[in-house]
Amino acid sequence: MKKTDNQMLVIFGASGDLTARKLIPGLFNLHLAGHLPKNFVVLGASRSDMSDEDFRDRVVYKSPYLKDKIKDAPESKVKAFADVLYYEDLGKDYDTDYAPLRKRVEALKDKHDTSGNIIYYLSTPPTLYETVAKNLADAEMNTQNHGWKRLIVEKPFGYSLETAQNLNKGLHRFFEEHQIYRIDHYLGKETVQNLLVTRFSNSIFEPLWNRNYIHHVEITNAESVGVEKRGGYYDKSGALRDMFQNHLLQLVSLVVMEPPIGDDAEEIRNEKVKALKSLRVMKDEQTLYDNTIRAQYVASEINGNKVKGYREEDGVDPDSTTETYAAIKFYVDNWRWHGTPFYVRTAKRMPTKVTEIVIHFKEPHHQIFQESGMHRDNKLVIRIQPDEGILIKFGVKVPGQGFKVERANMDFYYSSLAETYVMEAYERLLLDAMQGDATLYARADEVEAAWEFVDPILNYWKSGKDVRMYGYAAGVWGPENADDLIDGNGIWRNPGENLADDPGYCVIC
């Protein structure tokens, strides 16, 4: 286990939902597991008028997100955690003099002996990132003369390549790149990290992980909910910006990347950047027309309940052309993956909530056990959520005369590791930042490389000719023409709620 230095965590936007829902529960779990340093303090900072006691009530004692945890934990443990939480009111605006904030930070540093090490967590809208960074610098709170300083920023990181570049330049005026941690909670999931282990530590997979043995790669991110209360935000974003540009391209980079020299954070991130830069950028309209599909969910009935269409949701323009479904086919221009198609889709209002990567292996060149109409490709399914685990599908002989082949499953579930505690994503990412491990955080060039691939698609969808917006009934697997994207007679694997469910099965709920 790496050493965790004594330190302070300053959360900007601490009165917001993310702090109560994810950050404080993550810290509480680390506290219960003994992973927090001996001298540790949290200072919440935002524009709400609260005392330290009010803040502790809000995020600990009266928090619905910690209710069950507190019930099962010793009272002394809960109090010890709550007692290191403090709050500072910034006033009406984040763009203000941070001298009072610095004074409070200095007082808490002396009181708790945190050695001058500070993480600034920006749980604020991205428009405030540069403002907060500038004000920290103006108050000389970014200097590393007495202890290190780190800056964690949430997604979305930019709205386009240009805005991402400007945001990077803005932050680099006040913090060095090695100080900046761009969080992506998808990378904190255990199965995402296990993808690297599956690839690079198993000789049954590593030699086959290339164009010679893999027919195509498929990634699905499906959500059963609609846009809920995020209609106003989502209508300015869409599925491609909200999920594909960050979370799903991160998964793509882990599938595509070459073996790093070692497990050092920078070595892994170097290879991820190379992977993203090797994606073939689609620029001409015909290519974009042939290889991209966008769609919106329309009103339907699910499990006897009427469901609104996207354009009927609160905060959404009645004439919106923002996609809630995006499917992209693309290629990777390097030796390992030349000619191997990648298919990635993300959508709202799907039959079930699931994220998984499917590696489709090529069929044997000489088929001696053919059965008419039966498609028998081997698959490696890596389930990110829910029912996290790994599934291998392979052919076996059905007992009896002849050589009738049936497909069998071999599976592994993280839930079966009864003696092993699996950290939540934010829990793991917070601990990594505390220890200075940036492996699971995005670097500036990584973010920009992802935008370089996505920008032409967004521009085409916005102003290209013959661009179509398809519809799909809420609760189905996307528009009818979705399978047309896949070469030959291939179809998407429409996964069920459980990892080993056969394609086509789904839970409508």
Secondary structure, 3 states (H helix, E strand, C coil): CCCCCCEEEEEECCCCHHHHHHHHHHHHHHHHCCCCCCCEEEEEEECCCCCHHHHHHHHHHCCCCCHHHHHHCCHHHHHHHHCCEEEEECCCCCCCCCHHHHHHHHHHHHHHCCCCCEEEEECCCHHHHHHHHHHHHHCCCCCCCCCCEEEEECCCCCCCHHHHHHHHHHHHCCCCHHHEEECCHHHHCHHHHHHHHHHHCCCCCHHHCCCCCEEEEEEEEECCCCCHHHHHHHHHHCHHHHHHHHHHHHHHHHHHCCCCCCCCHHHHHHHHHHHHHCECCCCCHHHHHHHEEEEEEECEEECCEEECCHHHCCCCCCCCCCCCEEEEEECECCCCCCCCCEEEEEECCCCCCEEEEEEEECCCCCCCCCCCCCCCCCEEEEEEECCCEEEEEEEEECCCCCCCEEEEEEEEEHHHCCCCCCCCHHHHHHHHHHCCCCCCCECHHHHHHHHHHHHHHHHHHHHCCCCCCEEEECCCCCCHHHHHHCCCCCCCCCCCCCCCCCCCCCCCC
